[in-house]
């Protein structure tokens, strides 16, 4: 029996109920779509901000000419091309640099700019506050026509050198089109439920949305996390070690009691030459395992600082604790490791240093480096603790001692 067969007494309330249900479904559909759009945009903004910060930090820490480029807008074509090559790693598509007065100095699209008076208020605000500013642009935005991708996020960041000095600001454009497409594909199936479902059904896509969004953001975070570690040994890489040191020396009131062990593998080049790079790689993994097992707790930091150079850093320590730790390292290194039935005894040169309140990141690394250099000069396979006597000792010839 259709609705026409019902009496008006029942038909009209049913029609009203159906209309009310349809209106309710429509209301929840509109509200839910708005919620999806909002949370998706928040996810895109946060992902882009993390990637922009990673790229900017790498640029400022590893580019000797960073000050010249930011303050004066002077960059060679090879420098511009090198930056563009690094874009693909984190989805950056272009950048703009501003000096500390908020004046635009350099644009990656066109390279070096002519003298300009282009002032940017957003950049000036970021320079003054030190807080990033993030703006979302999609294919419906008129400003997006200046960029070749459908959806991107514009991130303003303060340009802080590793020393902490702020020299200007960076405007970084991050492509989030693929991430947005993944989010859209995740929610296409929800439309049918929203059209024919009830409020109970509407809860299912909501929970699925949250779960899928978290999965996508977790995957994105995992990809970014991979950039923190050395792929060969599994310990932190040089950039992560530098970030840790920046955090330790950010507080000008408490810079003491940070223990640093600089560890250099002796005769590493000869190992590579005699046994091959595969053997050299296994040796580096062996050293990394020794250092990890010798640390006190999960708060201690082990990193690979260079080809055959490692560093251990631990907070709130004393010289006595450092001695206990490097003795454990040297004891473990003295046990022969085997390669194809042949015993090989590892040789390590170690420099030890505990920071004081007057230290900076540069002075701490310099003193640990002086100590390990002295260990190699004194015959290798030993530990040297930093002392003031080492200052100036090698000032006339600080050439690299062969590994």
Secondary structure, DSSP 8 states (H G I E B T S, - for coil): --GGGS-HHHHHHHHHHHHHHHHHHHHHHHHHHHHHHHHHHHHHHHHHHHHHHHHHHHHHHH-TTHHHHHHH----HHHHHHHHHHHHHHTEEEEEEEETTSBEEEETTTEE--S---B-HHHHHHHHH---EEEEE-TT-GGGGGSSSSSEEEEEEEEE-TTS-EEEEEEEEEE-HHHHHHHHHHHTTHHHHHHH--HHHHHHHHHHHHHHHHHHHHHHHHHHHHTTB-TTT-SB-HHHHHHHHHHHTS-TT-----EEEEEEETTHHHHHHHH-HHHHHHHHHHHHHHHHHHSSSTTSEEEE-SSSEEEEEESS--HHHHHHHHHHHHHHHTS-EEETTEEE---EEEEEEE--TT--HHHHHHHHHHHHHHHHHTTSSSEEE--GGGTTTTSS-------
